[in-house]
Amino acid sequence: MARNTFRTDEEVQNVFKLGHLKRLDKYLKPYAGKFSVTLGFTVLSSALGLLAPYLTMIVMDQSIPNRDIGQVIRLSAFMLFTVLINIYFMRYRMDAMAKVGQGIIRDLRLDLFTHLQRLPFAFFDSRPHGKILVRVVNYINSLSDMLSNGLMNLITDLLSLGIIIAIMLTIDVRLSLVALAGMPLLFAAVFIIRILNRKAWQIFSAKQSNMNAYIHESIAGVKITQSFSREAKNKEIFADVAGDVQKSWNHGTRVMFLMWPSIENISSFVITFLYIVAVAMIAEATLTVGVLVAFVAYIWRFWMPINNMANFYNTLITNMAYLELIFETIDEPVLVKDRIGATQMPKIRGKVTFQDVAFGYEDGQRVLDGVSFTCAPGDTIALVGPTGAGKTTVVNLISRFYELNAGKVLVDDVDISGVQLASLRSQMGIMLQDSFLFSGTIMDNIRYSRLDATDDEVIAAAKSVCAHDFIMETEEGYMTEVNERGSRLSVGQRQLISFARALLADPRILILDEATSNIDTRTEKALQEGLSRLLKNRTSFVIAHRLSTIKDATKIMVVDNGTIAEEGDHDALMALKGDYYNLVMSQWQG
């Protein structure tokens, strides 16, 4: 594995797309009622809290000089009331917005996961699974705080800022103008920092994605790593990948923390200048001490929401990098989907026809070129040929996992491009070379293909593929937990369970892609005997490198260089002494 394999970054976009924020509106709408009520309480709470400096000004300039103790008590009681109200509203807001935020996160994650389930194989073929996983988990988790509190804080701070400016203008216009003098400097600083900040966090998200992809692959391949003593080399590669994450994080935080010192410095200069002006005004008897005290309190509160909004902006910039990648995945086109007007696939009899089919996984590269053949219902078709010739591609196109470049695939003379995918695939059974088992029991894994199957039907399918005996030898039989990817079972046992799962679906078309490659000879012989009944009157496509397993097939097709080089039964092809004959003889001699 090359050192730089997992140091390739996804393209960093330089344009801030406001449309991504607008798209969040779809996820906010279901919670608009609770959000509005919470916002109303929060605004009321903030407005009451902003009265404290104004009341202090009244006490200092009126109550104390006039020795009005009653007014002091009334104003103090009102201030205590506002504090208690703020405590209650804050608790309500934290609870309500936590529910709103997590609801939005759940909906967004559900949309992303649902879309991933519909994306074609080509999407997953070209991306490390770790980079996909980080978008569903890490990136969406990063949005949680922004959606739970960030938006509410932003609206509240904007309203608070407006109220503060209005109060300051009411108290003294001259000091208000002095307080607002630092705003042009602030806008200039925000403009410069936001450009640097956004790009820095986009780079970090790309580096983090690389690290997750490497971790995912390393865990999945840990047995190979230990078998070839690659631990030290993998550690070296991971150190580079993790180092990239560390450097990009450090750079991002340095840029992000430029915002807070910028605001603090600007506000300090403004407040210093404000004191100078205020002292001169007091000396000229045009300003009271109470007004100064209130104004200083408001000026600090004036910069507080600005600081909060700057912090929110930092969070927004950071999360925009994640949000773009999330929506980029949601926007990934579903290339293989039901077309407009797609119809239900009738009950399949099993006739399959390829008409001049051409296909390539990448533009300009053809894996199949002009492939044509027809098989009758109940035929067993064996596909043989060298690795990479296109055998698996043929069976993938029957299930319409990819779209054709040219030609047609017909099932019972029906063009499968015009039928609903679910109605087509639900009548097919597929067993791939990589036998994938899910976390859960053996019973659950076999029943995965037909959820309404009874226990007896599951057991019957297992017996048909010679899996019942070894299942009963496990600690809890069919209720035995197999762990992720079936790690507690041997490769051959996983294949047999996958076979039972495919057969339980009672498919009209059965596809076996190297289905017996990891089964020992004795088990394979018993399996062939058990399958003979199940394959009867069922169209089957079998890919096998062990040619002894497919000599009884109705038709054998030799796939080579993207075409059907030869086809016929075993005896006819052996008599031809062509490619198939050479394959058989080479295996026999081996």
Disulfide bonds with the S-S distance in Angstrom:
none
